[in-house]
Each structure stands twice: as C-alpha cells, then as structure tokens.
Amino acid sequence: MPSARVRPAGQMKTELPPPPSPAPTQQWAILPRVPQVSRIDLSRKDFSLALAAPPDLSELSISSTIAELSFSAGFIPFVLAADPSGLLLVSDAYGRATDPLGGGGGGERPAYFVWDAANVVTHRALAHEEAVHHSGNVGFIVSPTKHGRYHDFTVAELLPVAAGESVTILCYDSFSHIWEKKTLPFPMPRYPWSSANVFSHDRKLCKRRCVNLSDGKLRFVELAGSARKPWVITMWTLVDAEACSWNLDYRVNLRDIWDDESYRETKLPKKRPLLAAVHPVDPAVVYFLQKGNLFGVNLRTKRVVDKCVALEPVTHLNIDEESSRSIITWNLPPSLTYSSGGLYNSNVDVGQKRKRSDCFACESQIKHAS
C-alpha cells in the first residue's frame, strides 16, 4: 500500500486565496419606443421610469404637457436612443417628416429631450432649423464630465441625400447649447432611404438597419426569404471595423424554430415575424414580434427562451416593415436596477425628485461651420 503523505514538522499549511467574486450581471431593460402619458402628476417633471426584468417591458412615462403638445400637432413622442450611462434621447415629434428626402415638416421646430434617468435631470434643445425630424437619422454620443456624476453629450442628425461624395451632419453640444452644421467627405451610393437604428459605439455613431450592440460588439441580423424560398435568420459579428470584415455566427432556418416544442407552446402562427432586437448581453438571443407578441429565440439551440409579452400597438409609425422599431434595449448603469418583483431601485428616487433648476430649456443658437 502506498504510504500516507505526512507534512513535515513545522511546515505551515498554505491557505489558498478565496476565488474571485463573479462579475456582476449586466442589468438591462426593454423599453417601448413610444412613452406612456403619465398617470401621475408630472407637472414639475418631464419623465418617470418603472423598470422591469426582461422580457417584461419597462415603462417610460412622459408628462402630459409634452405629450399633449405632440399629439395635438399630429405627432408622437419617441425614444430615439438609450445609453448605458443612464441617458435617453427622446423626440417630441416622431412622424413630422415621413419622407426624409422631402425636407423638413415646417411649422414649429420639434424638441429633443435628453433625460438623465440616474440623476433625474432633463436637457431640452430645439431641433436645428434644417432638421428633417426622421428618427432613423438621429443619435447621440455620451461622455462623462470632470465631475463624474453628470455627462456631456452630442446629439447628431444626418441630413439624408440621394447620392453624392459628402454628407451633412447637424451636431448639438450640451455644453455650449449650440448646433453646428458639418460637411464631411463620405461617398453615398444611390439607394432608397430606409428607417434604421442609430447608436453610439466606441465613441462613433453607427447607422444601419437590424444592427445592435451585444456583448460589446456590433451584430447584424437579417431575416431573408420569400414564398418560394425558406425564411432564414443570419447573424454576423463585426470583427474588423477598418476592413469592414464580418464573421457569420448563425444561419438558422425559421422552420426549425417553428417545429420546436418551445415555439408550439407559444400558440403563435407559423408566419414570418418581425425582427425586434438582439439581446444586449447574450448575442445568441434575438427578439421577434409576431401579432403583437414579443418573444426571444436562442439561435444556438433554436428554441424560444423568453416568454411571449404582449406589446400594445400604437398609432401607425411609418417604419420599415422588415425590422420593427417598436422597442429599444437599454443596458442600465449600476444606479438603476430592478428587483425580482419587477420594481426599480436607484440612488435617487427616479421620477419622483427633481429640482426645477435642473431642467435646461434653451432657444438653440445656430452656428454654421464647414
């Protein structure tokens, strides 16, 4: 028999360090693009927020003052972009220009609202006089200030052109409260203008249909097919931005998902759904809309992994029918969390505390620069 190992006298037992704590799970939310008109008194506030764990929908409420002005003019408030810092970019005039190549909508200029949900601060800016007010053209880039708690940002709007060798971008700076008009060399091919997502990544604005950030990388999702060809979902990941190189991650026949027991349990029809979003943490999960129901599918396992959630239809949004823009995913900052009961906690009382002096209302100055 092998002899037992004996520790020499005087030798101390080595204590292994405790294993590192697991990284905190990134919390995120699903927001309907169209805010609810507040059911509570927001006369001294612009927005309030109730967070819920996905796939349940969180709810952004907007003050009746903003909403009534928007609805009375035939438009609707609309969430244009969401940033992990806790900032939301909201327009009060979605639908003002259904044809972005047809010019501005005329009349009063709409307003952009940047709401800091973590600090409950609203920054308001009137749109540039040349803005076309098309939601697929607008995004913002957020950067921290020296104070750390608050953020500076730049709202950017691309003026669409049919074709050419340059593009014009309108930029609003939150520090100076000034719009700049910039012309940049960028060849534009001749193609029909379509609705798209605009979001910031690596301090750059990205604009392309069916593209989302997931696990810190750009993911391009496409659902292609026809009555004669099977519908196929493909996902690509950007691996080299300079070379514009994409890697194919998944290619899934939609029928394989329909035939799975998890899809049959949803009792949804076997019809082509609309692309809604990519899970911002797990790139294998893609969300779809089918007959007003939002559900998530794992492309790796070809199974429905998130239950169906009813998404109430709103007024006609004039959006590209190939990809739904009814919802937006939002990676939350640590100060915004939800409990297991679907409520939210925060370092501040979101939607309930806000000093009037924290709201900036300004007539935007116009500065033209080439």
Secondary structure, DSSP 8 states (H G I E B T S, - for coil): --------TT-----------------EEEEESS-EE-SS--TT-SEEEE---TTS--EEEE-HHHHHHHHHTT-EEEEEEE-TTSEEEEEEEETS-SSGGG----SS--EEEEEETTTTEEEEEE--TT----GGGEEEEEEE-TTSSSEEEEEEEEE--SSEEEEEEEEEETTTTEEEEEEEEEEE--------EEEEETTEEEEETTEEEETTEEEEEEEE--SSS--EEEEEEEEETTTTEEEEEEEEEHHHHHTSHHHHTTT--SS--EEEEE-SS-TTEEEEEETTEEEEEETTTTEEEEEEEE----S-----TTB--SEEEEE--TTEEE-TTS-EEESS-TTT---GGG-EEE--EEEE--
